[in-house]
């Protein structure tokens, strides 16, 4: 009986989260490494923000490249799992938060996201908002669906790299 409640609670929790963003789909390390080698050369100078960081695999791979990494995840079970799996990486931080309203760390250089088509415009607006707030350019490494309103700088397999620059008082065209 208790196991049924636990399973039901987990199904409810994972199902509820889908309304706020992409479903949980575990990333594979080999594809992330290829993206960091072929699309964006991640280094110790970078601070990567992972939107919907799930179990934290992208954060841990980023840490292996020497980068700082912050993950935003709305599912408490995945936040706990990610924190446990990332304990040996001192440059990894996992935050329980809705990334749509979160502010990126001041030293953010690149954002990683698994995107779904319905969120493309929302992602572009979030990136432009943060680029404007931080007053600096930001890169977005997007896996999944392309953004409908922005042209990518680079495309590699299912990854697309975008650039966002501060608009200095102009309204975003997203």
Secondary structure, DSSP 8 states (H G I E B T S, - for coil): -HHHHHHHHHHHHHHHHTTTS-------HHHHHHHHHHT----TT-EEEEET-TTSHHHHHHHHTT-EEEEEES-HHHHHHHHHHTTT-TTEEEEES-TTT----TT--EEEEEE-GGGHHHHHHHHHHHHHHHTS-EEEEEEES--TTS--SEEETTEEEEEE---TT-----
